[in-house]
């Protein structure tokens, strides 16, 4: 499955606009829109910022499963 489609699905699932999502990662809404639509590939910095955020999310979710509240 295409990375951009996964990005779109995740953003929609979180109920965020492109502008809101881009702002959270420190990118302009215009740049994010170009990447999500496939016009731009996305820089290393772009994909790395998302990778780090998703990795942190995954680790936090795993920690919650190990240590239930």
Secondary structure, DSSP 8 states (H G I E B T S, - for coil): --HHHHHHHHHHHTT--HHHHHHHHT--HHHHHHHHHTSS---HHHHHHHHHHHHHHHHHHHHHHHS--
